[in-house]
Amino acid sequence: MVLTKAKQGGCPPNIYRILVSYFTDRRVGLFMGDQAVWKRSTMGCPQGSVLGPTLWNLLLDDILRLPLPAGVSAVAYADDITVMIEAPNRAAIERNAHTSLEMVSAWGTRNRLTFSAAKSQTLTLKGKFQRPPTVRMDGASIAHVAQAKLLGVVIDEAGSYLPHANLAGQRAVNAFGKMSRVSASSWGIRYRALRVLFSGTYVAILTYAAAVWWRSTQRYAVRSALLRTQRPALILLSKAYRSVSTAALPVLAGVLPADLEVCRAGRIAQECSALDSRERRVAVRNVRAEVIAQWQERWQHSLNGRELYLFFPDVMDRLSYGWVEPEYVTSQILTGHGSFRSRLHAMSLCDTAKCYCGQADETRDHVLWDCTLYVEERTEMLADWNREEAGPIYHRELVTSVEGFRRLKTFAHKWHKRRKEIEQQN
């Protein structure tokens, strides 16, 4: 960008002097040890400067005003420019692309800027050809791809957003894993702290640009990809065994399934952006309620996670139980996946499913309600229990209050310690 007095126009003198100073006597330096090499800079805006983005926007604005052919439009963010061409056939696409890119290239020449064909890509949407359109810029061919990343969102030819779901899910779980690495090695970070990390890393990364692609979560392939990549994060969050089902893990951890998290964020961004603060609060509550209703329907009819279902048949209630903080031992009692011989035998990790008491198979419910080896621990858990319903203790009553969950957690840890002693004796 070149400023001269002839181009100053109505620019106030002080603003003009600032701009002239900004572009005068600029140097870049390379420092190696105690040596420095300087070179004069005569092009571009200084990286990271306050004024740079504004001046770049002024410069780039011209390219968005070019008289492009009918059906062709250009959008830009920073220095990333996308030219969109709508045409009925390949020949029309190639013709309009040639005309448009010639105009863009000429604009670059006038402004002493060049576009890299090697770093550019073409992507065809909503149409199949025997061969993709041939697009060239300044004589160099632009590669055709099956998917491309645009401002962090992977767009594929089919418009399925499946590649983006895989990438976003993997990036999210990797970020959460790195932030909680100390927990992975020592199991030292407690549930509450992990929930904060989970929201700030996994959820934030996963729901990026959710307004663009949330509808794709209705597709089985996208939903499966998101839930699959969420599993490691939820196992780390809840300290549960890896054999716990995908349906049960979000309920145990007290967080939305990944696909419904994207759906919630996307709908809020899309439907609530134009509302005032009061209307937005109401709309956000309604969206959340609808998403949770979908989760409840899914959880109620799932064939997996039925042992956990006895404790948490209602996912809305589970989300409201802030005192339920799963960890390694308690998660075993809640899910039925852990140091139970019936489970280990089914996985060919134990010779028998029989409990050490010799009366029945060692299942979660046998340990919790019937096993004679844990009478003292069970009596302590149920002592002076004020039940809402008459009759036997129900699983659900052990998690609906702070006191109930405290008793269940105490039982779980005493059972785990006692079982280790029994196992060593045998």
N, C-alpha and C positions, 0 to 999 in steps of 0.2 A: 504494500500500500504506500502510495507516494502522496505527500501533502505539499502543495505549493500555495503561494498567496493568491494566485488566480482561482484556486479551488476553494478558498476559504469561505466565500459567500458571506452568510450572516453569522458565522461562528464568532462568539465573543472573544476578544483579544486574549483574556487569561486562559480560556479553554484551548485556544489555538496554540498558545505558547507551551501549554502542557503537552499537547499532542506532538508538537515539533520536537520538544525535549525527549519525549518518549521514543522517537524514532532516530534520535541523533546520537552518534558516537557510542553505538552499542557494541560490546565485545563479549565473546565467550572464552572461558579459560579452561585449560586442562591442567590439573595439579597432580604431580607424581613426586611424593617425598617432599623435598625442599625446592623442586623445580616447578615452574609454571610456564605454560605456553598460551599466548593470547592470539585470538583471531577476530578481525572485525566482522560483525554480523550486519548484513544489509537487507535481509529478507525475513518475513515471518514475524509472529508475535512472541515475546518472551514467555517461555513455559512457566505456568503458575502465576503469572501477573494478574493483578486485579482488573486491569483495563483490557487485557488480551481477549477474553471471551466476547466482550461487547464489540470490539473492533472486528473480530472474526465474523460475528453475526452480521455486521454491516456489510462486510465483503461478500459473504456467502449468500446474502439475501437476493442478489442479482440472479443467481442460478435458479432460484425457485420462481423467478418471474420470466424465465425464458419462454418464448412462444412455441412450446412443444406441440407436436401433432395431436389431433383429436384422439382421446383414449389413453393419452400418456400423461403421467403426473410424476412429480418429484417430491420427495420428503427428505428431511435432513435432521440429524442430531449431531451437534459438534461438527466433526469433519467426516461423518459417516453419511453418505448420500445414497439413497435408494431411488431408482427410476422404475416405476410400475407401468407396464404396457398391457392394455386390454385390446385384444384383436380376435377375429373369428377363425384365423388359420395361421399356419406357421409362416407363410410368405408375408402376411401383413405384419406379424410380429418382427420379422427380420427387417422389413422395410422401415417400420417406425423406430426400431432400435437403432438402425443405421443413421437415420435423420436426427434422432434425439442425441445420440452419443457424439455425432459431429458437432452439434451445437454446444454440448457440454465441453468437448475438447477445445473448441474455439474460445469459449469463455475462459478456460484455464490458460490458454496461450495469452489472451489479453491481460490476464492478471498474474502472469509469470508463475502459474501453478501447473503441475502435471498430475495426471491420474494413472495409477498403476493397474494395468490390465491383469498382471499376474496375481494381484491381490483381490481382484474383482471376481464375482461369480454370477451365474444366471440360474434361476430356478423357475420351473414351469409349474403353475398351479391350475387345477381344474381343467386338465386337458391332457390327452395322451397322443403322442406322435410317434411315427416309426423311427424318427430320429429327432433329437431336440433342435430347437432353432439355433442357427449359427449366428453368433453375435461377435462383432469385432470392434475394437477401439484403436484408432490410430494404426490400423493394419495388424494389430495383435489380437488373436482369438481370446475370448473370455470363456473360461471353463464352465461347463454345465454341471451342476451338482444335484443330488437327490434331496439334500437338506442343507439349510444354511442358518447360521446364527445371526439374528438381527436384534441388536441391543439386548443381548443376553437371553433371548428366546429362540429356541431351535424350531424353525418352520420346515416342515417336510412336504414333499409333493402331494401326498394324500390328504394333508391338512389334519392329520390325526393327533398331532402333538405327542405321540408316543416317544419319539427320541428325546423330546424336551422333558417329559415326565421321568424318563430314565436318568437323564443328566441331572436334573434338578434334585431328584431324590438322592442320587449318589453324592452330589456335592453337599447336600444338607446333612446327610448322616456322617460324612467325612468331617465336616466342620464341627459337628457336635462331638464326635469322637475325639478330635484333637483338643477341644476345649475341656473335655472331661477325662483326659488321658490319665490323670492321677487316680481317678475312680476306677478305670479299667485295670490298673495295675495293683491297686491296694484296696479297692472298694471303700475308699475313705470318704468320698463326698456323699453327704446325705441326700435324701430324696428332694427336700425343699430346694436345696441349692441346685441340684440337677434339673429341677423343673424350670428354674430361672434360665439356666444355660440352654435347655431344650427350646424354650420360647424364643430366646434371643438369637439362637443359631439355626437350629433345624427348621422351626416354623417360619422364621423370617426369610430364609433362603428358599424354602419350598414354595412359599406363596408369592414370590416375586412375580410381578406382572400377571397375577392370577385372573384379573379381569379379562385378559386376552384369551386364556386357554381353559378356564374352569369348566366350560361345557363339555370338554373332551373327557372329563372324569366320569361321564356317564357310560363311556365305552369300557367294556370288560378288560381289554388289553391295557389301557391306561390305568384303570383302577388297580389291576393286579400289579402293575409295575410300581405304583406308588406304595401300595401296602407291603410289597416285597422289600423295597428299599427302606421302609420304616422299621422293619423288624429289628435290625441290630440296635437302632437307637432306643427302642422301647425295652429291649432286653437289658441294655445298659442302664436305662432309667429306673426300671423296676427290680433289677437284679434277679430276674426270673430265669428258669431253665430254658434252654434253647428249644426244647420240645413243646413249649406252650404254643397253642395255636395262634395264627394271625388274627383270628376273630377275638380272642380273649385278651391279647396283649394291650390294646388301647383301653379296654375296660379296667384291667389291672392297674395300668399306669395313670388312669384318670385323665386321658387326653383324647382328642378327636382322632379317628382314623385319618390317614394322610389324605385320601381323596376327598373326604368331607371337609377337612381343613382348607384345602384349596378351593372347594366349592363355596364355603362360607366367606373366605377372604375375597374371592372373585365377585360374588354376588354383592357384597357390601360395597366394594369399590365401584361396581357398575351401577348399582341401583340407588346408592345413597349419596353420590357425589354432589348432586344438585340440590339436596335437601338442606333445610336450616337445622340448627342444632337439636331442637326438640323433635322434629320429624325424623332426623337421623337416628336418634336414640331409640325411637319406637321401631324404625325399620331394622336396625341392627338386632334388636331383641327378637323381632319376628323372623328374621333370617336364621338366627341362631336356633330358635325353637323348631323351625322347619328342618334344619340340618340334623338336629338331635332326634327328631321324630324319625327321620330316615335311618339313623343309626340304631334306634330302638327297634325298628321293624327288622333290620338286618340281624341284630343280636338275638332277638326273640326267636327267629326262625333258623338260626344257625345250628348245624349239627355238631359243631365243635365248641369247646370251652364250657361244657355243661356243668362241670364241677364248680367253676367260678360263678356260673349263672345262679347257683343256689345262694351265694352271698349277695350278688348284685344283679337281680333280675331287671332293674330299671337303671338305665345309663344316666338319666338325669339325676337320680338320687346319688349315683356314684360320683358324679361331678361335684355334687354339693358336700360330699363327705371329705372335707379338707383334712380331717384327722387321720384318714387312711393313707399311710405312707408305706408302701410296700418296700421290703428289703429281702435279702437272700433267704432267710429262714421263714419269715411270714408268708412270702410269696409261695412257698412250697405248700403250706396249709391251705392258702386261698385257691390255688390252681390244681392241687393234686399232682403236680409234676415235681418230683424231687426224690428224696431218699425213702421211697416206698417200694418194698420188694415186689409188689404186684406190677408196678410201673417198670422197674428194672428188669424183671423177668420177661415182660412183654418185649423189651428191647434187647433181649438175649444178653443182659449184663449181670444176671443173677440166676442161680440154678433152680431156685424155687420162689413161688409167690407167697408162700406161707409166712405169716407173722411169727416173730420170735415167741409170742405167747402160745403158739400152737393151736389156736382156736379158729382162725379164719385167715384169709389172705390179707396181707398188710396193704390196705388202701388208706386213702386220706380219711374217709369217714370212719373206718374201723379205728384208726388212731384217735380221732377226735372224740368219738362217742362210746366205743365199746371195749377197746383193748385194756386188759387187766394190768398191763405193765405201767400204765399211766393214770392209775386211779387217783393218786394224790394230786397230780397236776390238774386233772380234770375237775376234781372236787374244789380245788382252789379257784379255778376259772368260773365255776357255776355257783360258788358260795353266795348266799343271800341275794340271788339274782332276782331283780324286779322285772318280771316279764310282762309285756303288753298283752300277750295271749296266754291262755291256760294250756297246759299240755307240755309236751317235750320242747326242749330248746331248739329253735330253728337257726339255721346258718345265718340268715339275714339279721337276726337280732344281735349278733356278735359284732356287727360293723356299723349299726345305725346310731351309735353314740361314741363319744370319746372314751367313756369308761368301758364299754363293750369291746372296742378294738384294743384297748390297753390290756384287757384280760386275755383276749385271743393272742396278742403278740407275746405276752408273758408265757402262756401255755406253749406257743410255738417254740420259743427259745429253750424252755425247760425240756420239752419233748426232744428237741434236736440234741441237746447235751446228754440226756438220759439214753437216747438211742445209740449214740456213739459209745457210751460205756457198755451197753448190752452187746453191741457188735464186737467190741474188743474182747469181751468175755467169751464169746462164741467163736 
